Amino acid sequence: MDFRPDPAHLLDEPLERAHALAAEFYTAAATLEHERRAIFSRSWQLVAHVSQLEASGDHIVTEIAGVPVLVVRGEDGELRAMHNVCRHRAGPLALCDGRGARALRCRYHGWTYTLAGQLRSAPEMGDAQDFDMGAVRLEPVSLATWRGLVFAALAPEHPLEELMRGTAERLGDRDFSGYRFERRVAYEVPCNWKVYIDNYLEGYHVPHIHPGLNKLLDYRSYVTQTRHWHSLQFSPMEGAGNFYGEGDALYYYLWPNIMLNILPGRLQTNRVIPLGIDRCRVEFDYCYPGDADAYEDEARRAEDRRFSDEVQAEDAEICAAVQKRLASGAYRAGRLNPRRENAVHHFHTLVRRAWRDAPG
């Protein structure tokens, strides 16, 4: 069933008079396919840390807007992203992340491509007339890197530099290229992907949902800033039990579904992937400096993992509860708090714009 939002629900509102998105944006089944086309197929997606793609043949597999994508380090040292779809009959070139591959071989019929995507071998195709292997290449996907993070996009509406414009105001010259990817933890949460983003974008709920995090952050000094394609929440770290060390907690949101959680000695990235109208998967990637003392650092990492799991469980529980109530038929879009929910307003403005401006 097609979903056509009320035109009034797509109008921009000033922050001081703003309402949240209407419930239908979170509950109407047809929104998922529309947002894949209008939002995810046109946006940059965080796919890896460079330490996962160090040597020739190192590769990762992912999906963008439901499209299988492969990112690989070539023999020439260049990173490339390609559709993970054989040009013969759509077989997969890789089914999982890997290291040191010498070529990309289709798992279906054995067609083999170079690491640059050029067809090199097509078994038993000698009888095919006018078949030119030199003209067959894997379809490319846009790729760019930023401070040690690798992004890919199917048809980006702007360069990656535009997405990241303004982040240097707080980050300065901080670079994460020297960090090492340690692990990925994925959670399935029974809520629309936008419910999870909404929750991330405000500290308004922290004193009520996250007792441990509330002790770690200075809520009175919690600041939220918005730019065109991203927003930033930051707070000084304080309180007993602060095992991260002195400094600020920086929480960057990047349109449409990426988070960078930067604490002293740790980078955690999140990517929120829609699975259904009321389901999403959140991928947490943990990266740490590569030159830290092994014993002391491992103790801090274990505490970081424990604390992150605690906060995530709290977020997942409240997001599931919100999704249920959005679908109840009892909710009408409420007013936003101008001081504490300006980043939610920013996100909702981008969502409305994407719906208004979607091609076709």
N, C-alpha and C positions, 0 to 999 in steps of 0.2 A: 504494500500500500504506500502510495506517495505521501510525503509529508510536506505541506505548504504552511510555513509559519505565518501567523498573523503579521501583516506588514508593520503594525505598530510595535511588535516585539523585536523588530530589526532596527529600530531607530536608535541613534546614539543619544545618551543622556548625560548631562553634566554630573560630575561626581557628587555634588551636594544634593542632587535630586534623583540619584540613580537607583534603579531596581535591579535585582538579580535576573538572570535568564529565566524565562518561563519554564515550567516543569516539562513541557513537551520536548524541549531540546535534549533532555536527559532520558526520556522514556519512549519516544516514538521510534519504532524499529527502523523506519526508512532513513533516519538521520545518519545511521552508521555508514551506509554506502555513499551518501552525499558527502559526508565529511572526509571520507577517504579520497574522493575526487577533488573536493574543493579546498581541503586543508593539507592532508598528509602527502598526497602526490605532488604538492607544490612547495613543500617545506624541507628544510635540512633536518636530517636525522643523525644523531650521535650513534656511531656504530662500533667504535673501538678506541683503545688507547694505543699509541704507537708501539709500546713495548710488546703488544700482541702480534706485531707485523714487522719484526726486526730484520729478518733475513729473507733472501730470495725463496719464494715458494710458500712463505707463511701466509695464511689466509683465514678469513672469518666469513661465516655465512649469516645472513640476516634477512629480514623482509621489510619492505617499505610500502605501506598502503596495500598490503597483501601480495606484493610483487617480490619474488625471490631475488636476492642480490648477493653477489660475491665480491669481496675486497681482497686483493692479493698484492704482495710485493714482487715486482718483476725482477728478472735477471739483471736489468739495468739499474736496479735500486729504486725505481719509481713505484709509487702506490697507484693502483687502478681499481676502479669499481666497475662491475659489469653485471648484466642480467645473468642470473644463475640458471640459464635456460639454453640448452643445446639448440643450434640452428637446424638440426635434422628433424627431430620429432619431439622437442621440448623436454628431453630428459635433463636430470640435474648433473651439473659438473662437480658439485661437492655437496655432501649431506651434513657435514659438521666442520667445525674449525680444525685447522691442522697446521703443521710446520713442515717446511722444507720440500714441498712438492716440486717436482721437475716439470710437470705439465698439468693441464686440466683435462681430465678424461671423463667423458660422459658415462654415467653409470648404466645407461640403458643399452646403447649399441656400440660403445667404444670409440666414438669419434673423439679425437684428441686435439686440443688447442694449446698453443704456447701460453706462457704466463701473461703475455700481452694480449691474448684473446684471438690470435690468428689461427685458423684451422690448419693443422699440420698433418693429420692422418684421418682418412675416412675408409674403414675396412670394406673391401669388396664393392667399391663404387666404380670400378673400372669400366663397367658396361653402361654407365650413365652418360648419355650424350650431352655435350656442352656443359659439363660439370667442371667448374673452375674453383679449386680449393683456395686459390689465392684471393678470391672475391668473398670468401666466407669468414666473417669475424663475429665474435660475441658482441651483442649490443652494449655500448658503453653507458655508464651512469655517472653523473656529475660527482666529483669528489674534491674535498678541500680539507686542510688541517688547520688547527688553531691551538697553539700552546701545548702540543702533545696529544691533542684529541683529534680523532678522525671522523669526519662527517660525510654523508652521501645524500644525494637527492635525485629524484626521478626527473623533475622539471621545475627547478627552483625559480621562484618569482623574483628573487634578488640574490646577490652574491653573499657568501658566508660573512664577509667583512661587514656587511650591512646589519646582519643579525647580531654581531658582536659589538657593534659601534657603541661606545660609551663604557664598556666594561673595564677599560684601563683606568678609569677614574678612581676605582677602589683597588684594583689588582696591581696597578703599576706595571712593572716589568716581570712580575711573577710568572714563571713558566713551569708547566707540569711535564715537560718532555723527559726530565730525569727521574720521574716517578716510575714505579713498576706496577702493572696490573697484577692484583693478587687473586681476586675471585669475583664471581658473579652469583648473586642470590636473587631469585625471581619469586614473586608472590602473585597469586591470582586473587583479585579483590572483587567481590560481587557488587560492583558499582560502575556506572558510566565513567568513561575516562575523564570527562570534564568535572565530575564530582571530586575525583582525586586531585586534579589540578586546583580546583577551587580551594580545597582544604590546605594544600601546600602553600597557597599564596597569601595566607594571613596568619599573623601571630595572635589574632583575637581569641582563638580557642586554646592557646597554649596553657594559660592558668587553669583551665577547666578539664582538659583532656590529658595533658602531659606533665604530671607532677615532677618527674625527674628532669625533664628538659627545662621546666620553669625554674628549677633551682640553678641550672647551669647558665641560663641567659639572664640578662638584666632587662626585664620586660619594660621598665620605665624608660629605658634608653633605646628600645626597639624601634628601628626606622625602616620604612619601606619607600623605595624610589622606583619610578617607572620611566622607561624609555620607549622608543617606538616598537621594538621587537623583543624587548626583554624587561624584566624587573629585578630588583635586588632588595632582599631583606637582610639587615645586619644588626648585630647586637654585640656589645662587649661580653666576654665570658667571665663568670664570677662564681662564687659560692664554693662550699665544701664539696669535695669529690670531683672537682674539675681535673680530670686526668689528661686533658688535651694540652694544657699549658696556657701561657698568657697570649692574648690576642683577641681578634674578633671572629665571630661566626658569620660567614657570608653565605647567603642562600640565593643563588641566581636561578631565575626561571627564564628559559629560552623558548620562544614560540615554535611549535605549539605544545610540545609535550616533553621537554627536557629540563632537568634540574642539575645544577652543580652545587654540591654542599661542601663548602671549603672551610675546614677547621685547621688549627695548627697541626702540621705533620700528617694531614690526611685530605685526600680528595675522594669524595663519593659522588658518583653520577647516577641519576635516575632517568629512565625512559619509560613513559607510560604508553602502552600499546593497547588499543581497543580490540577486544575479542568478541564483543556482542554489545547490544544496547545497554546491558546491565552487568557487564563483565569487562575487566581489563587486567593486563599483566604489567607489573611494575618490575623492571630489571634494575637491580642495584649493583653497580660495579665499584669495587674498592681498589684504590690506587694509593700507594705510599711512597715516600722518598726511597730511592734505591741505595742510599749510603748510610742508613741509620744503623745504630748498634743492634745486632740481631737479638740478643737476649732481652734488653730493655724494651726494644721496639715491639717484640712479639707479645709482651705482656700488655702493652698499650693497645695493640691491634685486637687482642682478645676482648679487652674491655670495650673497645669501640664497636666490635661486632655485637656484643651483648646489649649495649646501650641502643644501638641502631635497631636491633630486633624488637626491643621493648617499645620504642617510639613507633615503629612500623605497625606493630600489633595494635597499638592504641589508635593509630590513624585508620587502619583497615576496619576496625570495629565501628568507628563513628561514620565512616564513609558508607558502609553497608547499611547502617541505620538510616542515613540520609536518603540513600537510593530508594529504600522501601517507602519512605514517606513522600518522596517526589512522585512515586507511582501510585499513591493512594487516592489521588483525585481531590485531596483536601488542601493541597498547597497552592497558593497564589504568590507570584513573585514578590518577595519582600524587599524592603529598603536596605541599602548597603550602608555600613558605617564609614563615613568619609575619611576618618583618621586611620582606621585599622584595616579597611578593606579596599583601599585604593588600587592595589595590584589585582584584586578580583575584578574590580570595575574595568581595569585595563585589559584583562584577559577577555572579559565578556564583550568589550568593544571590538577586539580583534575577531572574536567568533562571529559577531553580528556582521562585521565587514566581510568576512570570508563567505558568509551566506549570501550577502547582497551582491558581491562581486564575482561569484562563482561563474565560470564560463558555461554556457549552455543552460 
